Amino acid sequence: MITVLLLLHLFVTIALIGTILIQRSEGGGLGIGGSQGMGSFMSGRGTATLLTRSTAVLGTAFMVLSLALAVMNRGASTGTGHDILSQPPASSSPASTN
């Protein structure tokens, strides 16, 4: 189950990065060029709305998946303590030389 969530989290992260990088820095539509380059697919305003909503949905999915993974891995520690600094160091004997 955790592996599936990790893969989904990876895909959402890549899609979120791509969606953010496509946007113009001033909040316009696609940063590839003007609306002339896109033809009659979408207007500049429609593209900005689509990218804004896509960013919001992907950001929400990212946060929900992050919280779900954190809750699922909360008790996965194998040991008495959850902090590696609270455990005493393992005793090691010096190597004997022959």
Number of C-alpha atoms within 10 A of each C-alpha: 7 11 9 9 14 14 11 14 19 14 13 19 16 11 16 19 14 12 16 14 12 14 19 14 11 7 12 18 24 21 14 11 10 13 17 11 10 13 9 8 11 14 15 16 12 13 17 18 15 14 19 18 12 16 19 13 13 19 17 13 17 19 12 13 18 15 12 14 17 11 11 12 11 10 9 9 10 7 9 9 10 13 9 10 8 9 11 7 8 6 6 6 6 6 6 5 4 3
